[in-house]
Amino acid sequence: MNENRQVKKNILLLVTVLFVSLILIDRYYWAQISQWREDQATNLWLGYTSGIVDIPVGLVSSQNIPNPNGMILVGSLLSRLPNLLSISFFLGLVQVFLLLLVGWKASAGSWQYFLLATLPAISSVILRSTSVEFWNQYTITLVNIFFIFWALRYLEHPSLWNLPPIAVLVLLAPSLYLAGVVNAIVMILITLGMIVYKRPASTGIGVVAIVVLSILLVSILVTWIPYFQNVSLSQLAEYNKHSSGPMVIFRTLWESIFGIPIYGAFQWADQSVFTLAFKHADEGILTQPTKILLRLVGRAYLLQAIFAFATVSYLIFHALVYRVPKSDDPSRINLPAFRLVVLSLLFISLSFAISTWMGGPDWLNGERPDQTVQFLPMFLYFIFLLPVLNRIDGKAGEIITGISSFLLIIFTTINLLCGFMIVRDHLQYRGDVLSEADIPLIDKAQAVNFIAKDWKNHSSSNIIPVDYDLGGDKWDWVPKFGVKITKWYPAPMTQGRSFDYELLRRYGLKNEQEGMQIRTFGDGRYLVSYAFEDPPQVESGWITHTIFGRLRVSIVEQQEHE
């Protein structure tokens, strides 16, 4: 008996080690192809080079309104990690950790529910791709997942001490992204609903109130006073061009609740949405097998959604037609999983309705699908846990459980394989397609190492002349758009900001053109350009080119005049 128990422990340990190793390897390779263009790098640069009292606002949004300073403050913390690769790797692991927390809290000790809650989200190719990107709309995904965990924790143990962490998340969401005010409102509404549903003991209410007020005060002092000293309420009011009367919110909420099943079943099965939702799905880079797998990802999601709604329809029909006394009812609801499904549906529905009501994107009708990535974990919780909430006895229960397990394996396998293929394609691609994913971070890291090593051999100065020609046909707008930020910061949003960050953070080297928003190209010793474009030319001296994947570093050696 003891031997069998030990064998089971050893097998469990082996499976756990293999699972953890697979996650680490997977997120590390995704980190290698993370984008790190100007938005991400500028948030990190400002966090690294600015003091906390010198960060009044964040980057300017597409609506020409500055975001609050939350992303820059987070960037100041992330800048303690050694390089960009480690930051992307860390962000990917944080997402995995939070997903595991939610799965553990919703499983109630059941491996079946744990796997159904965690595997789809952890394996999802979209979530894996976006997890390593330091983007506002992707970072907010972490806030949502963490809130779901604390909500589940409160419903399990309704203690007032669950409120301070929730307060942090409520205040964090809008500070990271102006559109995060929707998330904050939804979190407040759900929290109030939970308090009414399950009243906590009043023990320690005074201490908890002081803690929450302290968190609020810190947020006001660090983020909101500096923000509203630079951005007026009238600017924010202009953002909402829609009617926001009381009837509008009821209509949008009604549409969201009843539109989610259709939206949830079809949006993430739409191939065209993939290229808008995450950066690594450009078919110009992907090989044919990867394209097929990417289409299968959508089909697997659609199949699971249809199965979920069909199962619920069957259970409702069964309950209405074959009524049995409550004490003999074979349907036993798994309460933690049920809470997760309800919380997910409420969070999605309220978010979609409030966003439309406040004049933000109409997510239900396909606007800004990149912003809806933050809700994908909740969609996955909803469609994978919905069919098995009721533990049905007999043949029907066996069939539902069997199909659920089969679809889980299919979805997980396809997503894992598709992710591996996408990473491989991006690392191996050498063509001239410049996608939204730009070029792999690993190419940029190798170029920076090469430049820094050469400069150390060439000069003892910590001022380094590096020029960047990395606009392509997608980022030519960066220098002019960056002018809008110079009101608050000295020319932070420039071409090649990620390279400048790495040179400064790792090697203490400052770009010669630092402080210039509109930079020149061709006068520096180092010229960084895309390898698939024509190489730069010089009028005097000679030039050597070194290729790193899809990136070219050119060194200009000036002729010495006698």
N, C-alpha and C positions, 0 to 999 in steps of 0.2 A: 504493500500500500504506500509506504513511504517512498519506495523507489519510483513508483508511477507518478507520485506527486512531484518528486524531484525532476523527473523527465519532463513533465509538463512545464515546470518552472524554467528549465533550460531551453525548451523550445520557445517559450514566451520571451525569454531574454534574447534569444537569437533573432526572433522575428522583430523585436523592438529595436535591436542594434541595426539590423538591415534596413528597417523603416527609417530610422533617424539618419543613417548614412545616405540613403537615397534622397531624403529631403535636403540634407546639407549639400550634396553634390548637385542636385537639381537647382537650388537657389543660387549656388555659386556660379553655375554656367549661365543662368539667366542674368546675373549681375554683370557678367562679361559682355553682354550685348545691350546693356541698359543705355539709354540715349544720352543723358547729361548734356542737353543743349542749354541755351542761354537762360531760360526761365529757372530751371533747376539750379544751374551753377550760380546764378546771380543771388538767389536766396541763400545759398550756402556761403558765397563770397562775403555778402554783407554780414551774415551771422559770424563769420570768422574775423572780419576786419573792423567791425563796428562795436562800440560799447553798448550796453543795454539801454542807456539813456539817449543814445544817438540813433534809435530805430523808431521813428514816429509812425511810419506806414510800411506796407508791403509793396509788392510790384503792382503796376497799373493793370487793370483787367481789360478785356476786350471791349468793355463798355466805357473805357477811359476814366474809370473810377478806381482809385488806389484800394487795394485790399488792406485789411489790418496787418499787423506785423507778426502774426503767429508763425508763419512759415520761416521767417528770418530768425526768430527766437529758437525754433526747433533746429534750424540750420546751425546756430551757434553751439548747440549741444552735439549735433552730429559731427561737427568739424573737429571734435576731440578724437574721432576715429582717424586712423592714419592716412587714408586715401579714399578716392571716390568708389573704388571697387569694394572696399570694406563697408562703406556706407550703404551701397545698394544691397550687398549681401545681408547686412544687418536688418535693413527694412524688410527684405523678403522673409527673414527668420521671425521677425516680430509678427508679421501677418500669420505665419504658421502657428506660432505660439498662441495667439489670440483665438484662432480657429479651433485649436485643440482644447483651450479652456472652455469655449462654448460647447463643444462636443461632449466634453467630460461632464459639464454641468447639466446637459440635457439628456444624458444617457441613463442616469440612475443605476449605474453599475452594469448595464447591459451592453455587451460587445456589439450586438446587432445595431442598437440605436447609436452607439458611439461611431461606428463605421459609417452609418447612413448620414450622420450629421457632419462628419469630418472629411471623409474621402472625396466626395464630390467637390467641395470647396478647395481642399488642398491640392487636388489634381487638376482643377479647372485651368485650362491653358490661358484664359483671359486674366484670371486672378494672379496666376504665376507671372505672367508678362508684366502686369501693372504693379505688382508688389515691390519691384526693385526700382521703381521710378519715384523721384522726389517731386512729384507734381501735386498741386493743391487738391484737385479732384480725386486723385488716387490715394493721397494720404488720409483724406477724410474717411475712406473705407475702414481704416484702423479704428477711428473714433466710433464708428457705427458698431463694429464687431464688439469692441470693448464695452459699449453701452449695453448691448444685448446680454453679455455675460453678467454685468452688474444687475440688470433687470431680473435675470433668472435667479441670481443669488438672493435678491430681495424677496422674490416670490417664494423661495425655499425657506429663507430665514428673514422675516420682515423686521429687520433691525434698522434703527435710525443711522447707524454707522455705515450703511450702504449709500447714504445720501451725499457725503462729501466727495467720494470718487465720481458719482454721477454729476455733481455740480462742476467738477473740473472738466468733464467731457462736454457739458452744456456750454461752458464758457470757451472751451478750446475750439469747438467746431466753427463758430463765426470768426474767430481770430485767425484761423488757418485760411479761410476762404469766405468771402463776403456772402456767397450763396449758402454757406453753412448756417446762416440764420434760420433757414428752413429746418435743418437738422436739430438746432437748439430748441426751436418751438416744439418739434415732434417729441424730443426727449423729455421736455417739461410736461407736455400733455400726458405722455405714457406714464411718467413717474407719478403725477398727480392721480391718474387713474389707478395705479398700483396701490398708492397709499389709501385711497378710498376703498379699494377692494380688500386689501389686507392691512389693517391699521397696525402700525408698529407699537411696541411698548413705549411708554413715555419716559422710560429710564434714560437719563443722560441727555434729555432734549436741550437743556441749556448749553451744555458743552458742544453738542453737535451744531447748534445754531451759531455759536461763536466761530466754530471751524468753518462752516459754510460762508458766513459773513466775511471771514478773513480771506477765504479764497476769492470771493467776489471783490473785495477791496484790492487785493493784489492785481487781479485782472483789470480793474478800472484804472489803477495807477500805471501799470506797465503797458497796457494796450489801448484802452478806450479813451483816456484823457489825451494822450498824444495823437490818437487818430482823429478825434473830433476837433482838435486844434488845427488840423490841416484839411479836413473834409467836412463840408457843411451838410446839414440834414436836407437842405434843398437839393443838393447833388444826388443824394440817395433817393429822394422822393421822385426825381425825374426818371429814375430807372424803371419805376412801375408805371406803365402806360395803359394799364388795363383797369377796368372797373373792379372795385374790391368791396362791393356791398355785401350784406349778410347772406343774400340769396345766392351770390356767386360761390361762396365757400361751400354751401350745401350742395349746389349742383356739381362742383368739381369733386367734392368728396364722394358723392353718389357715383359719378362716372368712374372715379378711381377704384372704388371697391368692386364694382361690377365689371370694370374694364381690365383689372389685373389678371384674371384667368386667361383672357385672350392675349393680352400684352405679354404676360409671363410665359405663355406657351410658344409664342411666335417670334418675339424680338430677338432672343438669343439663338434662334434657329435660322435667322436671316443672315446670309453670307455678307450682304452689303453692310450690315451693322458692324461686323467684325473689324473691318478696316477703319471704321470710325471710332470704335470703342478701345482698341489697343493698337499700338504702333507697329507691331512686328508681323502684321498679317498682309503686307503688300505682296500681291501675287507676282509682281515683277522680280522679286527676289526668291520666292519659294519655288522649290522643285515640284514636279507633277505629283509624286507620292504625297508630299506634304499638303498640297492643295486638296487632294482627295481626303486626307485625314481631317483637314480643317472643315470640309463639308460634312464629314461624318460626325464631327463634334456637334454641329448644329442639329443633325438628325437624331443623335443620341439624346440631346437635351429635349427636343420636341417629343420623342418617343416617351421619355420619362414624364413629361408634363401631361401628355394625353393619358398615360396610364394612371397618373395621380388623380386627375379629374374623373376618369371613368370609375376608379375604385370608390371615390367619395360618392358618386352617383349611385353605385351599387349598394353601398352601405346605407345611404338614406332610403333607398327603395326597400332594402331588407328590413330596416327599422320600422318603416310604415306598414309594410304588409305582414311581416311575421313578428308581431308584438309578443313579448314574453314577460312574465313578472320580473320586476327589477332584480330581485334576489337571485333569479336563475339566469339573468342576462349573460350570455357568453361573451359579450363585447366588453372588454376591460381597457379603458383608456390609459395609456402611458402618460402620466401627468406632466413630467418634465419636458418630454418631447412635444406634448400638446401646447405647453406654454411657449416653447420656442416657435412653433408654427403660428400661434396667435400673435406673438410679438412681432414676428417677421411680417405678417400680413398687415398688421396695424401700422408698423413703421413705414412700409412701402406705400400703403394707401394714403396715409396722412401726408407723407412727404410729397407725393405726386400732386395731391389736391392743393396743399399749401403753396407749393412752388408756382402752380398755375394761378392761384388766387393772388399771390403777391407780385405777379407780373414777370415771374421767372420763366425758364424753359418749360414748355408743355411736354414733359417726358412721355406721357401716355400716347402722344401722337408722333413720337420719334424725334423730337428736338433734342439736340446735344446728347447723343447716346454715350459719349465719353464720360459725362457726368453720372450716368446711371450705373456705371461699373460699381459704384459704392453700394448698390443694392443687390448685386449679383449673389453674394453669400446668402442673403435672405431669400432670394428666389430659389436657390438650391435647397436651403433648409425646408422651404415650403413644399416643393414638388417631391423631394425624396422622403420626407417624414410623413407627409399627408396620408399615403396609402397604408401605413402600418401603425397609425395611432391607435386603432382598435385592434386588440389582440383577439382575432376571431378563431374560435375552435372549429374543428372539422375540416372537411375537404377545401372549403372556400378559403379558410385561413392559410392552409398549406400552399394553395395556389398563389395567393397574394404574396406570401412571404418568399416563395420560390421566384416569382417574377421580379420582385423587388431586389432580391440578391443578384439575379441574373443581370438586370438593367444597371445595377450599381457596378458590377464588374465590367460591363461593356463600356459605360460612361467613363469610368476611371481609366481603363486600359487605353481607350482611344485618346483621351486627353493627355495622358502621360506620353504616349508615343508621339502625338502631334507636337507636344512641347519640345521633346527631344529633337525632333526633325526640324522644327523652326529654329532652335538654337544652332543646330549643325549647319543649316542653310545660311544663316546670317554670318557665321564664323567662316564659312568656306566661300561665300559669294565674292566675286571680283569684278562684276559687271558695272555698268554705268547708271543703274537705277538708284536714285537718291530718294529713299522712302522717308516717312515720318520718323522712322527709328534711327535715322542718320547712319552712322557707322558704329561698329561695336566699340564699347568702352575700352576693351583690351587693346585695340589698335591705338587709341589715344594715349593710354598709359605707357605703351612701348615707345611712342614718339616722344613723350615727355621725358622718359628716362634717358633716351638717346640725346635729346637736346641738352639736358642738365649735365650729363657726363661730358659731352663735348665742350660745353661752356666752362666747366671747371678746369678742363685741360687748356682752354684758350685764354681765360681771364680770371682774375681774382675778384672782379666786381660783382656785387649782388644786383646790379641793374643789367637786364638781359634784353637784347633787341630781337623780338620775335614778332613776325607779322602773320596774319591769318587771312586766307581767302577761302572761307568756308560757308559762303552764303548759298551757293548752288542756285537752284530755282525755287527754294523753299524758305530760305532765311535771309534774303536780301533786305527784308524789312526791319531787321533787328536794330541796326545802328540808329535809324531815324525814330523808330518807336521808343528806343531807349532814351531819347532826348526828354521824353515826358517824365522820366524818373529823376533827371538831373536837378529838379527843384529841391529834392531832398537828399540826394546822394551824388557824389562826384563821379559821374560816368561809369556806373557799375555794369550796365547791360550792353556789352560789346561782343563782337564776334570773337570766339575762342576763349570765352570766360572760363570754361572748365579747364583748359590748358593752363591759363594764368593761375587759377586756384591751386592746381597740383604743383606748379613750379614754386609758388609762394609757400604753400603748406608743407611740402615735403623737402624742398631744397633752399628755401629762404631767398628765392630769386624773384625780383619784381620786374614786370614788363616795362621797357623803356617808354612805351606810349601810355602807361597807366595815367588815368585822369583825363584822357582824350576820348570823347564819345565817338567822334567820326575819325577813325584811324586810317592811316595810309598803308599801302601794301607795296613792298619791293625795296624798301630802304634798310631793312633789318638784315642781320646775319642769317637768321633762320626764317624761312618762308614755309608755312604750313598750308597745304592745299590737298584737294582730293586727288588720289592717284589715277582716277579714271578721267580726269580733265587734262587739258594741255598743260605741260609743265611751265613754270614761270621762266622768263628770260631776263638777262641782265645786260646792260649796255657796256659795262667794263668789268674786268676781273673774270673769274670763272665760277661755275656753279656745279655742285654735285647733288645728286638726288638719292635718297634712301627711302625705300617703300616699307610701310608697316600695314599689311592687310590692304585696306582701301584708302590709306592715308599716305601722303608724301611729305617728307621733310627735306627741304632744299637748303643747302648751306652755301652762302655767297662768300667767296674769298676775293677781297679787293686786291688788285695789282698794286704793288708798291712802286712808286715813281722814283726814279733815280734823280 
